[in-house]
Amino acid sequence: MDSNQIIAQADGSLMPTYAHFNAAIVSGKGATLTGADGRTYTDFTSGIGVNALGYGDPDWVRAVSDQAARLQHISNLYYAPSTAAFAEKITRRTGFERVFLCNSGAEANECAVKTARKYAYDHRGAGHSTVITLINSFHGRSMVTLTATGQEALHPECFAPYNPGFKYVPAGDVQALEDAVDDTVCAVMLEPIQGEGGVMPMEAEYVRRVRELCDARGLLLIFDEVQTGVGRTGKLYAWEHYGVRPDILTSAKGIGNGLPIGLCLAREAVGAGMTAGMHGSTFGGNPVACAGACVVLDKLDDDLLAEVTRKGNYLREQLSIMKHVQAVRGMGMMLGVELDGPDAKAVAAKCVEKGLLILTAKTLLRLLPPLVITDAEMERGLEILKNVLEEE
């Protein structure tokens, strides 16, 4: 099938929930994709931060293929070796003693909310269930995580009623957070860098003060690292940049390298309260996804993380001198590019036409390349973006 046939087939059957770009992708290698018409694209998106090892990593392919041939699913009523191995790897590597395995970032954040409320109920009794999140945040598309998302534009009346039990405060405003804390609050939830909200990093002092406030008031601190985690910022998880460890950490996207997997990590005292029957996920901890995730975690060594920092710094330097670029912000290979006039969505569409896949976030261009992107692939993508911006 050619691109037009694939696009027509999809548009004729899928719910129109996505504003597709005009590209039908059939294969990929490294950070280079190939369309149905044979055209190649440099990928600055990694499937919105998912394909950490790029496309076709031989070790990852071998691990998931071998596991699929042995056992693709067994349910969480029984034990599977790759699931157990990954659970041990991720808890040892991160220092969190307990993990719940699911399929997506939204599911991981749902688990985080339930875990925080269960902990508060066990230690303080009923009536302590409110979670404070930040204005401009994004935590998912399920009803609970959509309600947790602090963006009014994502709370249309058509989806009402929304779930109770959430408050929103401005990022960076410690006083507003202190004022919002009452006896009903059990946790504060934040992204170290607001991704969908426009690639907005939290200030280190603010994060430190939030941790101190939570400790003083007996609240749990939840970090949503669905987009910032798995080496994206040059550390395994972004909390390491701040030196502030949360009580609960959520992760997804890059850890699966393309297969659905989500994690809700918690310290022992918090995670142990989620006993049998408290939560579940039919496909959570899938043996095939866990086999691939073990490879991702093994490859995220100090050398690869250092390369993420180097490449991120180079991208930032090159982007900052391009026409129409007003500012570049973010960490590692999670970058937002503020333009001084051109519409980011229009720029992204023109980039696709010329062979570059790039994201947007609100009014910004957003870059989330595969962590293994080569220097040559970066140069090709930067040249396309430079040419597009010079035409504006």
HELIX and SHEET records of a PDB file:
HELIX    1   1 SER A    3  SER A   13  1                                  11    
HELIX    2   2 SER A   46  GLY A   49  1                                   4    
HELIX    3   3 PRO A   58  ARG A   70  1                                  13    
HELIX    4   4 PRO A   81  THR A   94  1                                  14    
HELIX    5   5 GLY A  105  ARG A  124  1                                  20    
HELIX    6   6 MET A  143  ALA A  148  1                                   6    
HELIX    7   7 GLU A  152  LEU A  154  5                                   3    
HELIX    8   8 GLU A  157  PHE A  159  5                                   3    
HELIX    9   9 VAL A  174  ALA A  180  1                                   7    
HELIX   10  10 ALA A  204  ARG A  217  1                                  14    
HELIX   11  11 TRP A  239  TYR A  242  1                                   4    
HELIX   12  12 LYS A  253  GLY A  256  5                                   4    
HELIX   13  13 GLU A  268  GLY A  271  1                                   4    
HELIX   14  14 PRO A  287  LYS A  299  1                                  13    
HELIX   15  15 ASP A  302  SER A  320  1                                  19    
HELIX   16  16 ALA A  344  LYS A  354  1                                  11    
HELIX   17  17 ASP A  375  GLU A  391  1                                  17    
SHEET    1   A 4 ILE A  25  LYS A  29  0                                        
SHEET    2   A 4 THR A  32  GLY A  35 -1                                        
SHEET    3   A 4 THR A  40  ASP A  43 -1                                        
SHEET    4   A 4 LEU A 356  LEU A 357  1                                        
SHEET    1   B 7 ARG A  98  CYS A 102  0                                        
SHEET    2   B 7 GLY A 262  ALA A 266 -1                                        
SHEET    3   B 7 ILE A 248  SER A 251 -1                                        
SHEET    4   B 7 LEU A 220  ASP A 224  1                                        
SHEET    5   B 7 VAL A 185  LEU A 190  1                                        
SHEET    6   B 7 THR A 130  LEU A 134  1                                        
SHEET    7   B 7 PHE A 166  VAL A 169  1                                        
SHEET    1   C 2 ILE A 193  GLN A 194  0                                        
SHEET    2   C 2 MET A 200  PRO A 201 -1                                        
SHEET    1   D 4 VAL A 325  MET A 331  0                                        
SHEET    2   D 4 MET A 334  LEU A 339 -1                                        
SHEET    3   D 4 LEU A 364  LEU A 367 -1                                        
SHEET    4   D 4 LEU A 359  ALA A 361 -1                                        
END                                                                             
